[in-house]
Amino acid sequence: MKEIGVANFPITHKNPETQRWFNQGNALLHSFWDYEAERSFRWCLKLEPENAMCYWGLARAAGDERSEAFIKEAAKRKAGVTDRERLYIEALEARERTDRLRDRGDEYRDRARDYKKILETICVKYPEDQEAKLLLALANMGDSRYGTEMVLREVQGKQPDHPGVHHYRIHNWNYHEPEQALKSAKRYGEVAPNIGHALHMPGHIYATVGMWKEAAISMDAATRTEVRHMHERQVYPFNYWNWGHNRAYLSYIQEELGLPELAIAGARDLIDAPQDPKSNDKSPYSPHSQGIRSMARVLVKYERWKELLDTRTIPWRDSKEDKLLKAYVEARAHFGLGDLDAAEKAMSELDKLKEDKSVERIYKIMSVELKARLALAKGDTLLGLGLMTEAAEKQFELQKSDNDPPHYPQVLFNALGDAYLKAGSKDLAVAAFEKALKLTRNDHFALIGLERAGKPTQIKTPEPERSYNTDSLEKYGPKQWSPIAAPSLEATDVDGNTVKLTELSGKNVILVFYLGKECPHCLKQLKDLKAKSSEWKRLNTVVLAVSGNSAEQNRSLLGDEAYQGIRFLSDKDHANAKRFLSYDDFEGMELHATIVIDKEGKLRWSRVGGEPFEDMGFLAKAIEAVR
């Protein structure tokens, strides 16, 4: 991989190629790209199956229940490594399981402390080893900002362009004194421009200090980079959290730049992105959920009331979060259109969630705010202003500790300022707008409010900004995810004829890679597909089942009535499986895959893994969505 930054980590090895892959994995870890880091370390292990440090790298990259098994494998082999490498392995042994022991206070703290103690030993014993210092900085990040900064400066003196230096400095100061990280925000994306996170994290700093144009450039570049990666790897948005987060953040930034149409288009991209039953679309951080929140926020802030009430705008779901937000934005829309009866009806829907603990904090703010708006609408100005002040203080506390796009649709001190202006209290309006600027620096809406209150305020940024020009960012990749052309399929049918996808133009295709007739789970999936034959016919869809089986083996399956209507194809040497990423190069084995290809030959959805996909109803919906 190119342009990911340089972070060399010498290890004991027999094959020089192992060291190169290890260095790549280490550089990727410093930018939190664990998935690709794990792939690098897996290739190290393929080259040297008994290399202890390859297991150590896998333990760091896995970040889940597999880590414990990997570090145990490393520990079994630590007699064959240097003293320095042994200390690294023992440090990870000390830390292992801490992520799953957070609710067991003392034990978690003891393990984290022991991990850092061993890293400190490496730092003192091997002062030229910059990697131990960076891992120590990462472990202390945010808890000891000064100490972490001093460690980062020491490493930067030796390796000024190490990606870890700039990445960890951004995280270290992100929530407090973000100006300390401005130089690293500028440099991080330059040293690792092929990593979306390296382009994304500077945007956090820029947004926090009110440099909205620079924030937009960062988040737009990051979004495009992640789209390019998804296209290159045949990956979909539901499996790529980074893209959804980048795109949602970019929409928020575009709101602050006074670009609502771009923000709305981005929210629509998130809402319309393919979904998956396993990657739950109701999860708060799924692209779909982030799209719904982004759409609601921009339409509220720009007072697009009729669009909010249009049932086609937001695909509300049967979840507590959606019900709460829907009731809130509909009440806001009705207030905006002057329909108090409808607004009160929406408020009653919101109050149905009063006792629900999962949305309690947001509910309390929304409830008070809407009561304030009702009082103001009925002419009870003092009550309305008092309630709006209470809601604004609560919303301030909610947002001030967060560095992501706000979950609440509006900064309520701006709403309070508007209310004071309407009541003729310009001085109090100015105070409210200035409080909003403390929460969100250079807030577009607060600045406009101050101008309306007779106290125009200039935008002040700690450093000069570039213009946000979307055309200049095309080099990073496409601005939005879209289906890509499927790889070529050239497999042999039961009569020895070559079958290609191009021959099926005009039809949707369910392409199944299965492990052969010896796999009972695969055969069950194929029987389930056969049982839905009438549905596939209605949807103008053909089912292709591809495996390493010979034509003769496939012919025997085709003779079974349970499989009739499915076209069985032979994949010699697994060439097709490899093109569709249904083959594990590390283990040298086939994988299960179910892939939906539309009538134009574009990839629309897939599931690749250790088990066949069995949700036939979902497949039908996925095909219906692209008809």
N, C-alpha and C positions, 0 to 999 in steps of 0.2 A: 504494500500500500504506500502511495506517495503522499507527501505533504501532510504528515501526521505529527511532525515534530520529532526531535531526536532525544532519546532517553536510554542510552546504553547501560546495560546491567551485566557485567561479566559473570559467567557461571562456568563451572566445570563441565566440559563437553568433549565428545570425541569427533563429532561431525561439525565443521565450521558453519554449515547451514543451520544447525540447531541454534547457535548463538544469534544468528541474524533474525530468525523467527522469534526467539525469546526477546530480543531487543524491541521488535515490533509490538509484541504483546505487552511489554512493559510500557512503551510509549502510549499505547491505546488505553491502558489502565489509568494513566495519569490524566486522561481526558474522560474518564468514566465510560468508555465505550466497551463495556464488559463483554458483550456478545462477540464482537470481532476479536477482542483479546483472547477469549476462550478458544476461538478457532485457531489463533496463532499458537497457543500453548498445546492444543491438541495435535497440531502438526509437529511441534517439537517432540511430543511423546511418540508420534509415529516414527520419527527418525531415531529416537533414543528411548526405547520403552522403559529402561531402568534408570533414567535420569531423575534424581530426586528433585531438582529445582524445577523441572517441568511440572511435576505434581504440585509444587509450591505455587507456581504461577496459576495453575488451574484452580487451586483452592481460593486464591485471591479473586479470580475472575468469576467463579461460580456464584458466590454471594448468596447461596441458599443452603438447603440441607445437604447438598453434595459436598460442600466445603470440608466438612469434618472427615469424610472418607478420603478426600484428596490429600489432606494434610497428614493423615495417618500413613498413607502410601509414601509421602515424602519422608516422614520420620523413620520408616523402615529402612530407608536407603541413605540416611544422613551420615553413616560411617564412611561413605565413599566421596564426601565433599570436603571442601576446605572448612576451616574453623569459622570463617566469616559466613559462609553459606549455612553452616550448622546453626549459627545464632539466628539467622533469618527464619529458619524452619522452626526453631524453638520459640521464637517470638510469636509466630502464627499459631503454634500449638497452645501457647498461653492464652491467646485471644479467642481461640475457637469456641463456638457456641455462645459467645457473648450476645450476638444479635437476637438469640432466642431466649436470653435470660434477663431481658430488660425489666421484667416484673419481679425479679429476684434480687433487687437492689444491690446488696453487699457483694454477692458473688460476681455480678456483672462488673461492678466497679473494681473489684480485686483483679479480675482477669484483664480488664482494660489497662489497669495500672501496671500489671506484670508485663503486658505486651510492650508498653512504652518504656519500661525499665530496660528491657533487652535491646530495644532500638537505641536507647541512650548508650548502652554498652558498645554497640557497633559503632556509633558516632565517635566515641572517644577512642576506641581501640583501632579503628580504621578511619582516620580523619579525612582521607581523600575519597571516601565512599559517599557520594552525594545522595544516593538513593535512600539510604537509611535516614538521612536528615529530612528528606522530603516526606517519607512515611511518618516520621515523627511530627512534622508540621501538619500533615493531614490528620493525624490522630488528635492533635491539640487544637485544631482549627476552630475558631469561634470561642473556645473556652479561655484560651490564653492568647489574645490577639497580638500583644506586644512580643511575647516569646516566639510565636509563630512567625511574625514579620521578621524578627532578627535571624531566625533560621533560614527563611527564604532569601534574605539579603546575602547571607553567607554563601548559599548555593548559587545565587545569581552572579556573585563575583567570579565564580569559576565557570558557570554555564549560563550565560545571560539569556539564551533563548530556550532554555529547558521549558517544555510545556507545563510541567508540574508547578514550576515557580509562579507563572502567571495565573494559572487556573486556581491554585490554592489561595493566592493573594486576593483574587476576586471574591471567593467564598468567605475568606477570613474577614473582609471588611464590608461585605454585601449589606448587612443589616445595620451597620454602625460606621459612620465616617466613610462612606463609599468613595469619597474623593481620593482616599489613600490608594485606591486600586485603579485610578484612571489610566496611568501609564501601562499597566498590565492589560487593561481592557483594550487598549489600542494595539498592543503587541500580540496578545494571545491568538487572535484570529489570523495574524500574519504568519506566525510560526507553524500553525496547524490548520491551514485553510480547507483541508479536505475532511475535517471533522465538524459536524454540525454543532456539537456542544461547544466547541472552541469559538464558534461564531455567535452562538446564542448567549453564553454567559456574560460577555461584555454588555449585551443589551440590558441585562439586569442593572448593571452599574449605571449605564447611561439613563435609563428610565428613572432610577432612584434620584439622580442628581438633576433631573429635568432636562436632559439633553435628548429631546424626543426625536430629532432628526437622526442623530447617531444611533439611537435605540432602534429606530425603524430600519436603518441600514443593516444593523447586526441581525435583527430578527428575520428580516426578509432574506438576507443571505443564508441564514441558518435554515429557514424553511425550504428554500430552493435546493440547498445541499442535501437535505434529508429526502426531498422528492427524487432527486437524482439517484441517491443510494437505493431508494425503494424500487425505482425502475430498473436499476442495474441488477438488483438481487431478487427480482420478482417477489417483492414483499409488499404487503398491503397496510393501509393506515391502522387497522385494528391491531396489528402486531408491531407498531412503530410509535411508541408513546412520544418520542421526541418531536415528531412532526406535528402532532396535535397540540402539544404544549407551545411550540414555536408559533404555529399559525394563530392560536388563541391570543397569545401575547402580542403578536403583530397587529391583530385586529384592535386590541386595546390601545396600542400605541397610535394607530391610525385615527382612532377616536380623538386622542389628545392632540393630534396634528390638524384636526378639522377636516378629516377625509372620511366621512361616514360611508360613502359608497364603496370604498375599498374595504372598510371594516365589515360592512354587510356582506360583500362578496366573499370575504374570508370566512365569515361565520357560516355562509351557505356551503362553502367547500367542506367544512367540518361536518355539517349536518348530513350532507349528501354522500360522504365517503362510505365505502362498503363497510358493513358490519359483520359480526361473527358471533355465534351463540356462545362460544367459549370465552372470548374476550368480551365480557358483558357490556353491552352498550349503555346500561344504566349505571355503570361505574362512574363516579364523579369526574374521573380523569380520562375517560375514553374520548376519542375525537368527537363522537356524537354528542356527548354530554357537554363538552366544552363549547361545541358549536351552538347548542341551545342557550347556554349562559351568555355567550358572546352576542348572539342575535338579540336576546332580551335586553342586554345592557346598552348596546348601541342604539336600539330603537327607543328605549326609555330616555337616554341622554339627549337624543336629537328629536324627541317628542313626535315620533312617527306613530301617532295613536291608531290611525286606521289600519296600518300594517300590522300592528300588534294584535288587533282584534280580528284580523283576517285569519280564519282557521287554517289556511294554506301556508302561513308564514312559518310557524314553529310546530313541529310534530311532537306535541306534548305526550308524555308517557305516564303510565300508571305507577309513579313512584312518589314518595313523600316530597322529595326535593322539587320535582316538576309541579306537583299540585300546589305547593307553596308559592313557587315563582310565578306560575300561571295566574293564581288568584291575585298576587301582588301586581303584576304588570297589567292585568285587565282592570283592576281598580284604578291604577294610575292612568290608563287610557281613558276610562270613563270620566275621571276627574278632569282630564285634559280636554275632553269634549263637552264638559258641562252637564253630564248625565249623573246626578247624584244618586238617584235610586239604583241605577245599575252599579255604581261604585260601591254602595252599601251592600248590595247583594254579593259582589265579589269579596268584600271584606268579611262577610259571613262565611264564605267558603274558606278564606284564610284562617278564620277562627276555629274551624274544624280540626286544625292541626295544633291547637293550643297546648294540648297535653303530650304531644309527641316529643320525646327527648332528643330524637335524632336531628330535629330542625329547630330546637328550642332557641338557640342564640339568635339565629337569623329571624325567626318568628317574632321575637320580642322587639327587635328593631323595626321590622316592617309594620307590626301592629300599631306601635306608637306613632310611626310616621304617618300611616294612613288615617289614624284618628286626628292627627294634627291637620292634615289636608282637609278632612271633613269639617273640622271646626272652622278653619279659614274660609272654606267655601260657603259656610253658613253665616259668616260674618262675625264669629266669635274669635276676634283677632288675638286677644291676650291669651286665651286658652290654646289657640293654635300655635302661637309663637312659643309658648312654654313647652308644649309637647314636641314641637319640631326641634327645639334646643336639646331636649332629653334624647330624642332619637339621633340627633347629629353627634352628640357626645358618645353614645353607644357605638355608632357606626365608625367613628374616629378610632375608638379603642380596638374595634374588630380589625380594621385595615392597617393600623400603624405597625403591627408586628408581622405583616405579610409582605413578601417581596414579589409575589406573583400577581397576575391580573386580579383585581378585587372581585370577591364573590358577590358583593352587594352592588346593585346596578348603578348607584349614584353616590357621589360624595355629598352627604346631607348638609354639610355646612354651606355648600352652594345653594341648596334648596332653602336653607334658612336665610341666606343673604337675599335671595329672590323675594322671600316672604317679607323681609324687612323693607326692601325697596318698595314693594306694593303697599306697605303700611306707611310709607313716607319717612322711614328712619334710615337715612343714608349712612350716618356714622355707625350704627349697629350693623348695617349691611356690609360696610367696609370691614368691620371686625370679623364678621362671619366668613367673608371671602378670603381674608388674610389667614384665618385658621385653616381654611381648605387648602391654601398654598403650603402650609406647614405639613399637611398630610401628603399632598401630591405637588411636588415642585413644578412651577411653570404650568400649572393646570390651565388648560385652554378655557374652561368654563369659568373658573375663578377670575382669570384675567379679564375676560369679557364682563363679568359682574362688576369688577372694580371700575372698569371704564364707564359702565352704566351708572355707577354710584358717584361718578365725578372724581375718581382718583385713579387715572390710568397709570399702569405700572409696566415698565419695560421688562422684557424677558432677559434674565441674567443666567448665563451658563458659566461653569468654572473654566471651560475651554471653548475655543471657536468650534463651530459645527460645519459639516459639509451639507450640501443640499441632498435631500432624499429623492433620488431619481431612479425609478424602478428599472428603466432601460439599462442602466449601468450595471445592474446586478444579474443580468441574463447569463453571464459567464458561470455563475454558480449552479444553475440548473433551471428547470421549468418553475413557473410561479405557483402551479397547482398540480396536485396529483391527478392523473388520468389513467385509464386502462392502457396497457401497452400490448403490442403485437405478441402473440404467443410464439415460442420457439418453434422450429420446424418439427413435424412429426413424420417419421418415415418408418413405419412398422409393417410387418407381414401378416396377412390374414390367414385363415385356415386353408385357403387354396393356394397360398404362396404369392398372392398379389400384394404389391406395395400400396399401402394406404397412407394418404397425406391429408393434412388438415385443409389444404387448399381445395381439395375435392368436395369438402363439406361446407363451402362458402354458402351463406344464406340460411344455415342451420346453427342452432346452439348446440354445444357439445358438453357433456359431462365426461371428463376424461379421468379414468381411475387407474392408478398404478397399484397393483396388488402383488402379493408375494408368491403367487402360484397356487395350484390346486392343493398343495400340502397345508395351506393356511386356512383353518376353519373359520376364523374371524373374517377373512377376506371373502370367503364363499357366502357367508351370511350377508355381508354388505351387498354382494352381487345379486343375491336372491331378493333382498329388499328393493334394490333398484329395479329388478324385473317386475316386482309386484306393483310398481308405479308406472308401468309401461303406458297406460292410457294417459296419465298425467304428462309424461314426456312427449307423447304424440301431440297432445293439445298445445304444448309449449314449443312445438317445432324443434324438438331436442333429440339428439342421438346419444347413446351411451357407448363409449369405447372402453374396453378393459384391457390393459396392457401389462404383460409380465414377461419373465424370462422363459415361460413355457414354450415348448415347441409347437408347431402347427398341429401335430398329431395329438398332443395333450389337449390343446384347445378344442380340437374337433370333438373329443370325448365330452368336454363340458358343454359344447354347443348342442350335443345330442340329448342333453338333459333338459326337459321341459322347463325346469326352474330357472334356466338361464337364457331361454330363447328370447330373441329380440336384442340381445347385447352382442356387439361385435367384439370378438376376442382377437387380440393382436399379439404377435411375438416380438420381443425387443431384444435382438441379438446384442450381446455384450453390454446390455443396459445403456446403450447410447442415448435412447430417448429419455429414459429415466434421469440421466445425468443432465440433459438439456433442460428438463422441467424441475430440476433440483429435488428429485425424488430418489436420490442415491447419496449415501453417506461415504464420502471419499476417505474419511479418517478410518472408519471401520471396514470399508470395502463391502458394504451391504445395501440392499434395496430398502426403501422406506415406503410406507403407505402414503398415498396421496390421492386426494379428490379435488379436481380442478374444474371450474366453470369457465367455458370459453364462449363468447357471444358469436352471433352469426357473421360478424365482421372479422373474426379470428383474433379477438383481443381477450386478454386475461381479465376476468372479472372477480374471481374469488378462488381461494385454494386453502386446503388444510393438508399439511405434510407432517408426518410424525410416526409414532410407534403403534398407533391403532387406526383402524379404518374409520371413516366418518359415517355415522349412522343416522343422522337427522335428515330424513328424506323431505320432511315438510320445509325445513330451512332451504334445502337445495331448490325446491320449487319456488319459494319466495325470492331467492337470489336470482333465478332466471326471469321471473316475472318482472323484477325491478329493472331489467335491462331490455325488455321487449320493445 
